[in-house]
C-alpha cells in the first residue's frame, strides 16, 4: 500500500516542478533581487530544459509562462503603488492629492502603449510563426520593465 502511495505521488511531484513552473518562479526571483538583466532568463531556461522548448509552440509556452508571472507581479506592484499613492494623497492638501488618479491614468495609458508597441513587434516578421515569439517576448519584456518601475514608485512614495 505504501509503495502504491509513493508511486502515485512521484509523478505528481515531478509534474509540479516543470520548466514552465520554474519560468514563473524565475520572474519572482528576478524582481526580488532587482536585476533587470534577468528578464527573460526563466523563459530561456524553460526553452533549453525541454525538447519542446525548441518548437514554436514550446517557445511560446515558455515565454507565456514567464509573461504570466510578470503580469501577476505587475498587478501586485500596481496595487501597492495605488495604495501608497492614496496614503500619500490622504496626507496632502486636496489640490495636490492627485497621485492615485494620475497613476491610474498612467497605467491605463501604459497598457494601451504596451499593446500597440507589441502589436508592431508581432507584425514585423510578417506571416509565419515567428511573430508569436516576437510578440510574446515583447509583452514579457515590457510587463517586466513596468513591474520594476512600479516597485520603484512605491519606494519613492515611502513604501517598502
GISULQUI-V881549 format. One record per backbone hydrogen bond with DSSP energy under -1.0 kcal/mol. NH is the residue of the N-H (numbers start at 1). CO is the residue of the C=O. E is the energy in kcal/mol with one decimal. If there is no record, write none. Layout:
nh:NH co:CO e:E
nh:NH co:CO e:E
This chain:
nh:5 co:1 e:-2.2
nh:6 co:2 e:-2.2
nh:7 co:3 e:-2.6
nh:8 co:4 e:-1.9
nh:9 co:5 e:-1.9
nh:10 co:6 e:-2.6
nh:13 co:9 e:-2.7
nh:14 co:10 e:-2.5
nh:15 co:11 e:-2.3
nh:16 co:12 e:-2.2
nh:22 co:18 e:-2.4
nh:23 co:19 e:-1.9
nh:24 co:20 e:-1.8
nh:25 co:21 e:-2.4
nh:26 co:22 e:-2.3
nh:27 co:23 e:-1.1
nh:28 co:24 e:-1.2
nh:29 co:25 e:-2.1
nh:30 co:26 e:-2.3
nh:31 co:27 e:-2.2
nh:32 co:28 e:-2.4
nh:33 co:29 e:-2.3
nh:35 co:30 e:-1.5
nh:38 co:35 e:-1.6
nh:39 co:36 e:-1.8
nh:41 co:38 e:-2.0
nh:44 co:40 e:-2.3
nh:45 co:41 e:-2.8
nh:46 co:42 e:-2.4
nh:47 co:43 e:-2.4
nh:48 co:44 e:-2.1
nh:49 co:45 e:-1.8
nh:54 co:51 e:-1.5
nh:55 co:52 e:-2.1
nh:59 co:55 e:-3.1
nh:60 co:56 e:-2.6
nh:61 co:57 e:-2.3
nh:62 co:58 e:-2.3
nh:63 co:59 e:-2.8
nh:64 co:60 e:-2.9
nh:65 co:61 e:-2.1
nh:66 co:62 e:-2.0
nh:67 co:63 e:-2.8
nh:68 co:64 e:-2.9
nh:69 co:65 e:-1.7
nh:70 co:66 e:-2.5
nh:71 co:67 e:-2.5
nh:72 co:68 e:-2.2
nh:73 co:69 e:-2.3
nh:74 co:70 e:-3.1
nh:75 co:71 e:-2.3
nh:76 co:72 e:-2.0
nh:77 co:73 e:-2.9
nh:78 co:74 e:-2.9
nh:79 co:75 e:-2.1
nh:80 co:76 e:-2.2
nh:81 co:77 e:-2.6
nh:82 co:78 e:-2.8
nh:83 co:79 e:-2.3
nh:84 co:80 e:-2.7
nh:85 co:81 e:-2.6
nh:86 co:82 e:-2.6
nh:87 co:83 e:-2.3
nh:88 co:84 e:-2.5
nh:89 co:85 e:-2.8
nh:90 co:86 e:-2.3
nh:92 co:89 e:-1.5
nh:96 co:93 e:-1.4
nh:98 co:96 e:-2.0
nh:102 co:98 e:-2.6
nh:103 co:99 e:-2.7
nh:104 co:100 e:-2.3
nh:105 co:101 e:-2.3
nh:106 co:102 e:-2.8
nh:107 co:103 e:-2.8
nh:108 co:104 e:-2.3
nh:109 co:105 e:-2.3
nh:110 co:106 e:-2.7
nh:111 co:107 e:-2.4
nh:112 co:108 e:-1.8
nh:113 co:109 e:-2.5
nh:114 co:110 e:-3.4
nh:115 co:111 e:-2.5
nh:116 co:112 e:-2.3
nh:117 co:113 e:-3.3
nh:118 co:114 e:-2.8
nh:119 co:115 e:-1.4
nh:120 co:116 e:-1.3
nh:121 co:117 e:-1.7
nh:122 co:118 e:-2.5
nh:123 co:119 e:-1.7
nh:124 co:120 e:-1.9
nh:126 co:123 e:-2.0
nh:132 co:129 e:-1.3
nh:134 co:130 e:-2.4
nh:135 co:131 e:-2.5
nh:136 co:132 e:-2.0
nh:137 co:133 e:-2.5
nh:138 co:134 e:-2.0
nh:139 co:135 e:-2.1
nh:140 co:136 e:-2.4
nh:141 co:137 e:-2.8
nh:142 co:138 e:-2.8
nh:143 co:139 e:-2.3
nh:144 co:140 e:-2.4
nh:145 co:141 e:-2.5
nh:146 co:142 e:-2.2
nh:147 co:143 e:-1.8
nh:148 co:144 e:-1.9
nh:149 co:145 e:-2.1
nh:150 co:146 e:-2.6
nh:151 co:147 e:-2.1
nh:152 co:148 e:-2.3
nh:153 co:149 e:-2.0
nh:154 co:150 e:-2.2
nh:155 co:151 e:-1.9
nh:156 co:152 e:-2.4
nh:157 co:153 e:-1.9
nh:158 co:155 e:-1.5
nh:159 co:154 e:-2.8
